[in-house]
Amino acid sequence: MSPRPPFTATVLTMFPDAFPGPLGVSLIGTAWRERGLWSLETLDIRAFSDDRRGFLDDTPAGGGSGAVLKADVVARAVDSLSGPKRPLLYMSARGRPLTQARVKEWAKADGIVVLCGRFEGVDQRVLDARGFEEVSVGDAVLAGGEAAAMVAIEACVRLIPGVLGAAESLSSESFEDGLLEYPQYTRPREFEGQEIPEVLLSGDHKKVAQWRQEQREITTRERRPDLWAAHTAKD
């Protein structure tokens, strides 16, 4: 049996020079460039315009300000891709929220294809026709989808075995079991009058584990009552 090809993230964008950005640094960048655990491709959607000036947008149907990326241009870009079928993501403020559960599913695939919108968005017909999943990284509007695409890709890539090293470090992170992560501390023992919590210096692993669980519950209850309600509903 031939080895499985690395997880491949393909970005459809008007600005390929925006990449790799933070995806090219630290452990994730090393896993890509030096270890080949994943790969990154960018595709300039301007190249698929049939206009000699490279225009790929037009005015919104029904009137209004701004411009909309044309369905035929985006379709040609998507249809030019080859290889295994991968999830198609369109980064959009009106999309469903990016969640760790969705990220874990995408990370199991051969990779993802991410479309970065601009202007007022993308013609809905191509999103429907090609089966794009609209994804939002937060309740805020960005100028384009490139920064959001990097968020989605990094969230997937860090789950690939070997990228971050210690797999056990992922198990207690935020969202893995519906709770946010506990606070972290390191030396110096005292910083501007604040001490590391004594329990973390006790050497009692049972007490440390209990404290960390309590902190996860407190933080989740205070900062994300929606997650806390879902967590307590499972009990």
trRosetta pair geometry for C-beta under 8 A, 3 or more apart (Angstrom, degrees):
i j d omega theta_ij theta_ji phi_ij phi_ji
4 110 7.7 -137 -178 -113 103 85
5 8 7.0 -9 130 -29 114 113
5 83 8.0 -84 66 -154 160 125
5 84 7.9 180 47 1 125 124
5 110 6.7 39 71 -156 101 104
6 36 5.9 -138 -54 162 149 71
6 37 5.9 147 -135 160 120 22
6 38 5.0 -171 165 -105 112 28
6 39 5.3 108 91 -13 123 93
7 37 7.5 5 29 143 97 66
7 38 4.3 -28 69 -119 94 97
7 39 7.4 174 88 25 49 65
7 107 7.2 -19 -120 -153 151 59
7 109 7.7 92 -130 87 93 63
7 110 6.8 177 -119 173 53 33
7 111 4.9 142 -174 -87 59 74
7 156 7.1 -164 169 140 144 112
7 157 6.7 179 97 -108 138 70
7 160 5.5 -125 7 -92 142 135
8 38 7.1 176 -79 -170 33 71
8 39 4.8 -14 -111 66 79 99
8 40 7.7 176 -157 -79 60 23
8 41 6.5 16 -178 0 103 111
8 83 7.4 -2 55 124 152 162
8 86 7.4 -106 75 -76 91 157
8 110 6.6 -5 28 144 93 81
8 111 3.6 -48 61 -81 60 161
9 38 6.9 32 -6 166 98 115
9 39 7.3 -172 29 92 66 51
9 40 5.3 -13 67 -112 99 68
9 41 7.1 178 92 30 51 69
9 111 5.6 -148 -63 -167 40 103
9 112 5.6 4 -119 58 75 83
9 113 8.0 164 -161 -88 48 30
9 114 6.7 4 -172 0 93 114
9 153 4.6 65 -146 -131 160 116
9 156 7.2 144 -81 72 119 135
9 157 7.1 -58 -31 -61 134 111
10 41 4.5 -15 -111 71 76 108
10 42 7.6 164 -161 -90 57 22
10 43 6.3 24 179 -10 100 113
10 81 6.4 120 121 -118 169 131
10 86 7.6 123 23 66 110 151
10 111 6.9 75 -7 137 84 131
10 112 7.5 -152 35 100 68 47
10 113 4.8 -16 69 -114 104 75
10 114 7.2 169 87 23 51 68
11 16 7.5 146 92 -115 110 73
11 19 6.1 147 48 -52 153 156
11 40 7.4 5 -4 -170 108 88
11 41 7.0 178 22 92 68 55
11 42 4.9 -22 66 -112 101 71
11 43 6.9 178 86 24 49 72
11 113 8.0 174 -82 -161 25 51
11 114 5.1 -20 -111 69 70 100
11 116 6.4 28 -176 -21 97 113
11 146 7.7 67 -178 -125 137 72
11 149 5.5 88 -125 165 116 149
11 153 7.6 -47 -67 -57 111 141
12 43 5.1 -25 -104 71 64 106
12 45 5.2 64 178 -60 91 112
12 74 7.3 91 149 -144 146 79
12 77 5.2 106 -140 141 126 136
12 78 7.0 -34 -71 -71 157 70
12 113 6.9 35 -17 176 106 93
12 114 7.0 -167 24 92 74 47
12 115 4.6 -15 63 -110 117 66
12 116 6.6 -170 87 18 60 74
13 16 5.7 145 77 -70 109 56
13 18 6.8 -103 154 39 154 119
13 19 7.5 135 35 -16 156 119
13 42 6.1 -46 37 -158 113 102
13 43 7.4 122 25 68 65 55
13 44 7.0 -46 80 -109 64 47
13 45 6.6 175 69 -2 12 100
13 116 4.2 24 -103 39 88 131
13 144 8.0 83 -147 160 98 127
13 145 7.4 -141 -108 76 94 96
13 146 5.9 70 -134 -90 137 96
13 149 7.4 -103 -73 9 122 166
14 44 7.1 61 -138 -154 29 72
14 45 6.0 -55 -73 49 62 99
14 46 5.9 82 -133 -42 74 100
14 56 7.5 -163 -97 54 109 138
14 116 7.2 -119 14 91 74 111
14 118 5.7 -19 11 -21 140 148
14 144 7.6 -103 43 -145 110 143
15 18 4.5 56 123 -18 108 113
15 116 7.6 -79 40 101 88 149
15 144 7.2 71 18 125 129 164
15 146 6.0 -46 70 -70 116 147
16 19 6.1 -59 -171 34 54 105
16 42 3.8 131 -138 137 101 138
16 43 7.3 172 -87 48 122 10
16 44 5.0 -73 -22 -71 124 88
18 21 6.1 -4 158 -47 69 117
18 146 4.5 -5 118 -171 159 149
19 23 6.8 -9 -153 43 87 128
19 24 7.9 126 173 -34 62 113
19 40 6.6 -153 167 158 128 131
19 42 5.1 166 52 -66 140 134
19 146 7.4 -135 -51 -158 87 106
19 150 7.5 -175 -105 -83 87 101
20 23 4.1 -112 179 74 97 97
20 24 3.4 112 85 -42 133 105
20 29 7.0 124 122 -110 148 96
20 32 7.6 164 -129 91 155 164
20 40 5.8 86 -104 97 106 165
21 24 6.8 133 63 11 27 97
21 146 7.9 127 -27 156 149 105
21 150 5.5 -52 79 -106 137 147
22 25 5.9 -63 -154 32 50 109
22 28 8.0 44 140 68 74 135
22 150 6.1 92 49 175 99 135
22 154 7.0 -12 105 -75 108 141
23 28 6.0 -90 -156 126 53 125
23 29 6.7 126 138 -80 43 78
23 32 7.2 56 153 -23 90 157
23 40 6.2 113 131 -84 140 155
23 150 5.8 -134 -39 -142 107 93
23 153 6.1 -9 -100 105 136 128
23 154 6.1 -135 -96 -74 84 91
23 157 7.4 96 -143 21 100 160
24 28 8.0 -69 -63 102 7 91
24 29 4.3 63 171 -117 34 116
24 32 7.1 -84 -115 63 57 140
24 33 7.1 58 -150 -36 81 125
25 28 7.3 33 73 61 46 91
25 29 4.6 74 -25 -18 7 143
26 29 5.8 103 48 17 45 101
26 30 7.2 -87 126 -3 31 99
27 30 5.6 -56 -146 39 33 112
27 31 6.1 37 155 -23 67 105
27 163 6.4 107 140 161 104 68
27 164 5.7 85 125 -110 151 54
27 165 7.2 -88 -144 -17 145 99
28 31 5.7 -51 -147 34 30 113
28 32 6.7 27 153 -16 62 106
28 154 6.3 -21 -126 -132 167 85
28 157 5.6 81 -143 114 109 131
28 158 6.4 -53 -87 -78 112 80
28 163 6.3 29 -106 -179 62 115
29 32 5.7 -59 -152 37 33 109
29 33 5.9 1 166 5 72 113
30 33 6.5 -65 -126 50 26 90
30 34 5.0 -30 -164 35 67 120
30 35 6.3 50 141 -5 74 108
31 34 7.6 -28 -67 55 10 80
31 35 5.0 -46 -137 55 43 123
31 37 4.2 -49 -179 43 96 124
31 38 6.2 36 127 21 105 95
31 157 7.2 151 89 169 137 110
31 160 7.2 141 165 79 145 124
31 162 7.0 140 -128 115 116 86
31 163 4.3 13 -104 -129 167 78
32 35 7.6 40 12 50 14 78
32 36 7.6 48 -167 -95 27 25
32 37 7.1 -77 -73 53 38 76
32 38 5.5 -49 -95 74 79 81
32 39 6.6 126 -149 -104 88 34
32 40 6.1 3 -149 -6 141 105
32 157 7.8 -17 -62 -158 104 144
35 162 7.3 -153 150 140 146 120
36 39 7.4 3 -150 -65 64 91
37 160 5.6 142 154 123 112 135
37 162 5.5 -156 -114 91 143 115
37 163 5.5 -171 111 -80 151 82
38 111 7.8 136 -154 -106 93 98
38 157 5.1 -115 30 -131 172 103
38 160 5.7 179 -54 -5 117 169
38 163 7.1 10 -9 -91 119 125
39 111 7.8 -40 60 -104 83 140
40 153 7.4 61 -110 -175 106 148
43 47 7.7 -103 176 40 75 123
43 77 5.9 140 129 -166 127 104
43 80 7.4 162 -156 79 145 125
43 81 7.6 -91 -50 -74 162 95
44 47 4.9 86 90 -13 96 105
45 48 5.7 -52 -165 31 57 112
45 49 7.9 79 141 -39 67 85
45 56 6.1 117 126 -168 98 168
45 69 7.7 16 127 -156 149 128
45 73 6.3 87 167 147 101 103
45 74 6.5 -1 -152 -101 136 59
45 77 4.6 -34 -119 -77 85 156
46 49 5.8 -31 -167 -3 50 117
46 54 4.7 20 -176 -172 105 112
46 56 5.9 -125 -110 -22 55 133
47 54 8.0 -16 -76 -130 30 101
47 77 7.8 109 66 -99 85 96
48 56 7.4 66 75 -112 78 125
48 73 5.1 130 103 -164 99 70
48 74 7.8 132 91 -73 140 16
48 76 4.1 170 -172 94 123 117
48 77 4.6 -131 -4 -60 159 81
48 80 7.1 -135 -93 -21 126 137
49 54 5.0 114 56 -154 143 41
49 55 5.8 158 -165 70 146 39
49 56 4.4 -108 -81 -75 115 86
49 70 8.0 97 -115 45 84 130
49 73 5.3 2 -89 -119 64 124
50 72 7.7 -30 0 119 118 126
50 73 7.7 -136 -2 -88 77 85
51 54 6.3 -94 87 9 93 9
51 55 4.2 -21 76 43 158 89
51 56 7.5 -148 30 -61 117 50
55 58 7.9 80 152 -67 116 71
56 69 6.1 3 132 -143 96 78
56 70 5.8 -131 178 25 59 102
56 73 4.3 164 -148 166 98 171
56 74 8.0 110 177 -48 116 70
57 67 4.0 69 149 151 128 123
57 68 6.0 158 -156 73 89 31
57 69 5.3 -52 -96 -92 87 42
57 70 6.2 -163 -106 -24 28 83
57 118 7.6 -90 -71 87 140 104
57 119 5.6 114 -139 -17 152 163
58 67 6.4 153 75 -156 12 92
58 68 6.3 -33 64 58 64 83
58 70 5.8 64 2 -76 103 102
59 63 7.9 -9 156 -119 114 32
59 64 7.9 155 179 64 85 67
59 67 6.3 -63 -90 -112 38 68
59 68 7.4 32 143 15 13 92
60 63 6.6 -14 87 96 97 13
60 64 4.5 -23 65 60 140 109
60 65 7.9 23 12 63 126 23
60 66 6.6 45 -28 78 116 87
60 67 7.3 -160 -38 -131 74 22
60 68 5.3 103 -90 -26 69 120
60 120 6.0 -32 -68 74 120 160
61 68 7.9 -47 -1 26 75 153
64 120 7.5 94 118 -115 123 163
65 120 7.7 149 98 -71 64 128
66 119 5.3 138 178 -179 102 88
66 120 3.9 116 119 -46 141 111
67 119 4.2 -71 72 -154 80 149
67 120 6.2 170 68 9 30 98
68 119 6.3 -148 -81 107 25 130
68 120 5.3 -50 -79 67 73 105
68 121 6.0 -14 -129 72 84 68
68 122 6.9 122 -174 -131 82 14
68 123 5.7 97 148 -63 118 71
69 73 6.8 -111 178 71 83 120
69 74 5.9 77 140 -50 115 119
69 117 6.5 -137 2 -139 136 73
69 118 6.5 98 -56 50 115 81
69 119 6.5 158 -39 41 76 121
69 121 7.0 -106 20 125 93 35
69 122 4.5 -30 62 -110 114 69
69 123 6.5 -118 89 -6 63 79
70 73 4.5 80 74 9 101 107
70 74 6.9 -179 89 -5 52 88
70 123 6.0 22 -155 -17 27 133
71 74 6.0 -64 -149 42 30 106
71 75 5.9 32 156 -24 68 112
71 122 7.7 105 -88 170 60 82
71 123 3.7 -86 -54 86 89 141
71 125 4.7 -11 -110 73 152 105
71 126 3.8 175 -146 -37 81 107
71 129 7.6 77 -169 21 118 134
72 75 5.5 -53 -142 36 30 115
72 76 6.5 33 158 -21 64 102
72 126 7.7 -144 -45 -75 24 126
73 76 6.0 -55 -153 32 29 109
73 77 6.7 28 150 -17 62 106
74 77 5.7 -56 -154 35 35 113
74 78 6.4 31 153 -16 68 106
74 115 6.8 45 -153 -142 117 137
74 122 6.0 60 -62 -154 162 120
74 123 7.2 -171 22 41 132 97
74 126 4.7 113 82 132 121 163
74 130 8.0 -125 128 3 102 148
75 78 5.8 -56 -147 39 32 108
75 79 5.9 24 159 -15 67 113
75 126 5.0 -129 -58 -128 90 116
75 129 7.0 -10 -104 89 117 133
75 130 6.7 -172 -115 -51 75 125
76 79 5.8 -59 -138 43 28 108
76 80 6.4 38 157 -34 62 104
77 80 6.0 -54 -156 20 28 114
77 81 8.0 36 149 -30 56 93
78 81 6.2 -47 -173 8 41 113
78 88 7.1 26 -137 -126 125 135
78 113 7.2 99 -129 151 85 149
78 115 7.7 -28 -76 -77 106 121
78 126 7.6 158 6 177 140 112
78 130 5.3 4 134 -138 165 156
81 113 6.5 -42 -89 -105 173 141
83 86 7.8 15 103 -22 105 109
83 110 7.3 -156 148 131 111 144
84 110 4.2 68 81 29 140 166
84 111 7.8 121 73 27 108 94
85 110 7.9 106 70 35 39 125
86 109 5.6 119 -138 147 74 130
86 110 5.6 -105 -87 70 98 90
86 111 4.8 -37 -121 78 146 74
86 112 5.5 -171 160 -108 117 24
86 113 5.3 122 88 -16 116 91
87 106 5.4 -86 37 -118 150 93
87 109 5.8 176 -7 0 98 172
87 112 5.1 -28 69 -121 94 85
87 113 7.1 -169 92 30 46 73
87 133 6.6 -26 -177 16 103 127
88 112 7.8 158 -92 -168 21 72
88 113 5.0 -21 -110 72 66 108
88 115 7.1 26 -179 -14 89 109
88 130 6.0 -98 134 132 174 104
88 131 5.9 108 43 94 128 77
88 132 4.6 -87 121 -104 110 62
88 133 6.6 137 84 11 63 75
89 106 7.8 7 -50 -114 130 145
89 112 5.8 10 1 178 118 120
89 113 6.9 165 24 84 71 52
89 114 4.9 -18 72 -110 105 70
89 115 6.9 -171 93 23 51 74
89 132 6.8 102 -143 -162 9 84
89 133 5.5 -34 -107 68 61 90
89 134 7.9 120 -164 -112 60 17
89 135 5.1 -14 -162 5 107 131
89 149 7.9 146 100 -118 118 78
89 152 6.2 -166 129 165 162 163
90 95 6.9 177 88 -81 79 133
90 114 7.8 153 -90 -162 27 54
90 115 4.6 -19 -106 65 75 112
90 117 6.6 59 -176 -41 94 107
90 122 6.5 -104 -154 33 136 145
90 127 5.8 -48 -13 -120 162 110
90 132 4.3 44 -19 167 114 135
90 133 7.0 173 22 78 77 37
90 134 5.0 -35 74 -102 101 63
90 135 6.9 148 70 19 45 77
90 145 7.5 -77 -176 -120 56 159
91 95 7.1 -100 -154 2 30 150
91 114 6.5 34 -30 -174 104 101
91 115 7.1 -162 13 83 74 58
91 116 6.0 -1 39 -113 121 56
91 117 6.4 -145 75 12 75 91
91 135 5.8 -42 -105 73 52 88
91 136 7.6 111 -164 -99 61 35
91 137 7.1 -4 -150 -17 105 104
91 145 3.5 137 71 -150 121 110
91 148 3.9 142 -165 100 138 129
91 149 5.4 -105 -32 -60 146 73
91 152 6.9 -141 -86 -13 108 136
92 95 4.2 113 67 -33 91 103
92 117 6.2 57 -88 3 80 145
92 121 6.8 49 -125 -129 110 107
92 134 4.4 -39 44 -160 130 104
92 135 6.9 106 33 52 74 39
92 136 6.2 -62 88 -74 55 79
92 145 7.4 -23 -61 -95 49 119
93 136 5.6 67 -147 -120 27 112
93 139 7.9 80 -163 -143 91 34
93 140 7.2 -113 -123 93 112 30
93 141 4.8 -19 -80 -101 157 72
93 142 7.3 175 -64 16 104 73
94 134 6.5 -17 89 153 76 143
94 136 6.9 177 53 -65 11 125
95 133 7.4 84 -154 146 119 64
95 134 3.3 -148 -105 139 96 82
95 135 4.4 -50 138 -2 151 5
95 136 4.1 172 64 -31 85 78
96 102 7.9 138 108 -63 118 157
96 133 7.4 -50 33 175 114 95
96 134 6.6 113 6 88 72 75
96 135 6.4 -37 63 -111 71 52
96 136 6.7 -174 80 19 19 92
97 135 7.9 30 164 -161 11 66
97 136 5.6 -47 -98 72 45 97
97 138 7.8 62 -132 -83 91 31
98 102 6.6 -121 -153 64 51 129
98 103 7.0 54 -180 -54 91 102
98 135 5.5 63 -75 -180 85 107
98 136 6.6 -135 -17 84 81 44
98 137 5.1 7 5 -104 134 59
98 151 7.0 134 70 124 177 116
98 152 6.2 -130 -120 -95 137 86
98 155 7.0 143 169 17 127 169
99 102 4.9 95 59 7 82 98
99 103 7.0 -144 98 -5 44 89
99 175 7.1 -175 -170 -163 73 139
100 103 5.3 -53 -145 38 37 116
100 104 6.3 41 156 -25 68 102
100 155 7.6 -132 -110 -173 60 119
100 174 7.7 -179 -50 109 144 71
100 175 3.8 139 -2 125 143 134
100 176 6.7 -97 144 -78 157 46
101 104 6.0 -52 -152 30 28 111
101 105 7.0 26 151 -15 60 103
101 175 7.9 -122 -29 165 71 112
102 105 5.7 -57 -156 35 37 111
102 106 6.4 32 151 -16 70 106
102 135 7.6 -180 129 -118 154 119
103 106 5.8 -57 -147 39 33 108
103 107 6.1 36 154 -25 67 108
103 152 7.5 -157 -104 -153 95 64
103 155 4.4 -84 -130 138 141 114
103 156 5.6 -144 -163 -78 85 64
103 159 6.8 142 140 -16 101 144
104 107 5.7 -50 -144 32 30 115
104 108 7.1 35 154 -24 59 101
104 159 6.4 -163 -110 -150 62 165
105 108 6.0 -56 -162 25 34 112
105 109 7.5 37 145 -27 62 100
106 109 5.7 -49 -163 18 45 116
106 112 5.3 13 -172 -70 120 125
106 152 7.9 -16 92 176 168 97
106 156 5.1 -72 105 -106 111 123
107 156 4.5 -178 -82 -156 83 76
107 157 7.7 -160 -118 -58 100 19
107 159 4.1 -13 -148 80 165 129
107 160 6.4 -145 -165 -63 104 66
109 112 6.7 94 76 -65 131 70
112 152 7.2 -106 107 137 158 114
112 153 7.1 -151 62 -100 123 73
112 156 6.3 -177 -4 -40 131 173
114 145 7.5 -166 158 143 99 122
114 149 4.4 129 140 -137 143 106
114 152 6.1 153 -107 78 137 135
114 153 6.6 -87 -18 -57 152 101
115 122 6.9 18 141 -59 133 162
115 132 6.4 -41 22 -125 135 138
115 145 7.0 30 118 93 52 163
116 144 5.8 42 166 162 106 96
116 145 3.3 -168 -146 76 65 105
116 146 5.0 38 -141 -64 150 59
116 148 7.6 151 -121 58 85 95
116 149 5.3 -61 -78 -34 103 136
117 121 5.3 -13 -167 -135 142 48
117 122 5.2 -111 -110 -29 106 98
117 144 6.6 -163 90 -152 53 61
117 145 4.7 90 30 -29 64 122
118 143 7.7 8 -135 148 75 68
118 144 4.7 -6 -97 -113 78 102
118 145 7.4 -100 -53 5 59 87
122 126 6.5 -85 159 63 110 113
122 127 6.0 116 101 -49 118 108
123 126 5.4 72 82 7 96 100
123 127 7.6 -175 97 -6 51 89
124 127 5.4 -60 -154 38 44 115
124 128 6.1 37 154 -16 76 107
125 128 5.9 -58 -148 40 31 107
125 129 5.9 26 158 -19 67 113
126 129 5.5 -53 -133 41 34 110
126 130 5.9 9 172 1 69 112
126 132 7.7 42 121 -8 72 127
127 130 6.9 -70 -139 48 17 90
127 132 4.3 -77 -149 47 73 123
127 134 6.9 22 -165 -60 138 101
128 131 7.7 26 -179 -70 27 36
128 132 7.9 -55 -46 34 23 86
135 148 7.6 163 103 159 94 119
135 152 6.3 75 115 -93 150 138
136 139 7.6 52 154 -74 134 43
136 148 7.8 -65 -150 -147 36 139
137 148 4.5 -165 -2 -135 131 93
137 151 4.9 71 -124 82 146 155
137 152 7.1 -115 -78 -50 112 85
142 145 7.1 127 83 -84 127 33
142 147 5.9 -146 -151 50 153 118
142 148 6.1 -167 23 -33 154 109
144 147 7.5 109 80 8 75 84
145 148 5.1 -67 -158 52 62 114
145 149 5.5 71 143 -35 87 101
146 149 5.6 -52 -147 29 29 115
146 150 6.8 31 155 -20 62 100
147 150 5.8 -51 -156 30 35 113
147 151 6.9 38 147 -21 63 101
148 151 5.5 -50 -156 30 38 116
148 152 6.6 34 151 -16 68 103
149 152 5.8 -56 -150 37 34 108
149 153 6.1 30 155 -16 68 109
150 153 5.8 -56 -142 40 30 109
150 154 6.1 29 160 -18 66 109
151 154 6.1 -58 -145 38 24 107
151 155 6.3 26 157 -21 61 109
152 155 5.8 -56 -150 34 28 113
152 156 6.7 23 155 -14 63 107
153 156 5.9 -61 -155 37 32 108
153 157 6.0 24 157 -18 70 113
154 157 5.8 -57 -135 39 31 108
154 158 6.2 31 167 -23 66 107
155 158 6.6 -55 -148 29 21 108
155 159 7.6 16 153 -15 53 109
156 159 6.2 -73 -170 32 35 109
156 160 7.6 45 143 -37 68 93
157 160 5.7 -34 -164 1 47 116
157 163 6.0 163 154 -137 76 164
158 163 5.7 -147 -134 104 35 135
158 164 5.5 44 -164 -45 81 123
159 163 7.5 27 50 38 18 133
159 170 7.2 106 -115 -141 72 154
160 163 4.6 79 69 -25 91 124
161 167 6.9 -11 -126 -85 78 121
162 165 7.4 32 -159 -80 35 32
164 167 7.9 122 75 -85 98 44
164 169 7.0 -117 131 68 125 123
164 170 7.2 115 71 -59 144 107
165 169 7.8 31 85 18 87 132
166 169 4.4 74 99 -11 108 110
167 170 5.9 -49 -172 19 50 114
167 171 7.8 57 141 -34 69 95
168 171 5.8 -38 -163 6 51 118
169 172 7.6 -70 -167 38 38 90
169 173 7.5 56 143 -48 65 104
170 173 5.6 -43 -160 -2 47 123
170 176 6.9 140 150 -92 70 140
171 176 6.0 157 -169 157 35 162
172 176 6.8 -115 -113 44 7 143
172 181 6.5 93 135 -125 78 89
172 182 7.5 -29 159 14 117 99
172 212 7.5 -1 -171 151 140 134
173 176 5.2 96 62 -27 73 118
173 181 5.4 -33 -151 -75 42 121
174 179 7.4 -110 -136 112 54 48
174 180 4.5 -1 -122 -140 101 56
174 181 4.4 -76 -51 -18 77 89
175 178 7.0 27 -149 -90 40 19
175 179 7.8 -148 -66 61 20 29
175 180 7.5 25 -40 -94 59 50
175 227 7.8 -96 -102 -129 69 139
177 231 8.0 70 131 -123 75 109
178 220 7.8 65 134 -147 69 154
178 227 5.9 167 180 -175 72 93
178 230 6.1 -137 -152 102 123 104
178 231 4.3 155 132 -90 129 95
178 234 7.3 170 -9 10 172 143
179 216 4.4 60 149 161 132 112
179 217 6.5 -46 -135 -79 134 50
179 219 7.9 94 177 71 89 96
179 220 4.7 -89 -145 -51 73 149
179 227 7.0 142 -103 145 34 122
179 231 6.1 66 -67 -104 81 153
180 216 6.1 -179 74 -153 58 71
180 219 4.8 -105 79 112 124 115
180 220 4.7 172 13 -77 94 80
180 223 6.5 10 -16 65 163 127
180 224 6.3 134 -41 18 120 127
180 227 7.1 103 -36 93 87 157
181 184 8.0 -5 139 -38 118 98
181 216 6.6 -52 -155 -109 16 96
181 219 7.8 -39 74 84 37 155
182 211 7.8 96 -153 120 148 72
182 212 4.2 -99 -29 -156 170 78
182 213 7.6 -53 -65 -51 129 20
182 215 4.1 79 -134 89 96 122
182 216 5.0 -63 -62 -56 82 81
182 219 7.1 175 -110 2 43 140
183 215 6.0 -101 13 175 84 142
183 219 7.5 159 -38 -69 85 140
185 196 4.5 139 151 -126 148 98
185 197 7.0 173 -5 17 157 82
185 200 6.2 111 57 96 128 168
188 191 5.9 134 69 -65 97 83
189 195 6.5 -2 156 -146 78 76
189 196 5.5 -86 -150 9 60 112
189 201 7.5 42 -130 -85 110 145
190 193 7.2 10 -177 -103 101 9
190 194 7.0 153 -157 75 60 40
190 195 5.4 -26 -101 -95 78 68
190 196 7.9 -102 -69 -5 42 75
191 194 5.4 -27 70 61 77 93
195 198 7.4 20 130 -57 126 73
196 200 5.6 -94 158 69 107 125
196 201 6.1 104 101 -40 119 113
197 200 5.1 85 76 0 87 105
197 201 7.9 178 97 0 50 88
197 211 7.0 170 128 176 146 147
198 201 5.8 -71 -158 43 43 104
198 202 6.5 64 145 -53 72 96
199 202 5.4 -33 -153 -5 40 125
199 204 7.4 -70 -162 58 75 105
199 207 5.4 -129 -159 137 106 111
199 208 6.1 163 145 -91 94 58
199 211 4.7 138 110 -55 151 158
200 208 6.0 89 -111 -121 54 103
200 211 7.3 -120 -60 87 76 151
202 207 5.9 -21 77 75 147 137
202 208 7.1 -167 53 -56 102 91
204 207 4.0 38 105 20 118 114
204 208 6.4 160 89 -18 63 84
205 208 5.4 -52 -143 37 34 115
205 209 6.2 36 157 -20 67 104
206 209 5.9 -54 -150 35 29 110
206 210 6.4 28 152 -18 63 107
207 210 5.6 -53 -146 37 34 112
207 211 6.2 36 154 -21 66 105
208 211 5.8 -54 -148 36 30 111
208 212 6.3 28 155 -18 64 107
209 212 5.9 -55 -147 37 29 111
209 213 6.4 29 155 -18 63 106
210 213 5.9 -57 -150 36 30 110
210 214 6.4 31 152 -19 65 106
211 214 5.7 -56 -150 36 31 112
211 215 6.3 30 153 -19 66 107
212 215 5.6 -54 -147 37 32 112
212 216 6.4 37 153 -23 64 103
213 216 5.6 -50 -150 31 33 114
213 217 6.6 31 153 -16 64 105
214 217 5.8 -58 -153 37 32 110
214 218 6.3 30 152 -18 67 108
215 218 5.6 -52 -141 38 33 111
215 219 6.0 31 160 -18 67 109
216 219 6.1 -57 -143 39 25 108
216 220 6.2 22 159 -16 62 111
217 220 6.0 -58 -144 39 27 108
217 221 6.1 27 159 -20 64 110
217 228 7.8 92 -161 -122 64 104
218 221 5.9 -59 -148 37 26 110
218 222 6.3 14 159 -11 64 113
219 222 6.1 -65 -146 42 27 104
219 223 5.8 -11 172 11 67 119
220 223 6.6 -71 -126 52 21 87
220 224 5.4 -50 -158 57 63 98
220 227 5.4 -98 -164 97 106 116
220 228 4.9 144 132 -73 96 91
220 231 6.8 34 140 2 149 153
221 225 6.8 39 -165 -99 45 66
221 228 4.5 96 -98 -109 56 155
224 227 4.0 24 126 20 121 114
224 228 6.3 145 97 -18 70 86
225 228 5.3 -54 -142 40 39 115
225 229 6.1 44 157 -25 70 101
226 229 6.0 -50 -149 31 28 110
226 230 6.7 24 153 -13 61 107
227 230 5.7 -58 -151 39 33 110
227 231 6.1 35 152 -23 68 107
228 231 5.5 -53 -145 35 32 113
228 232 6.2 23 160 -13 67 106
229 232 6.2 -57 -143 40 27 102
229 233 6.3 33 154 -27 62 108
230 233 5.7 -54 -148 30 30 116
230 234 7.1 31 154 -23 60 101
231 234 6.2 -59 -165 25 33 109
231 235 7.5 36 144 -27 62 100
232 235 5.5 -42 -159 16 47 118
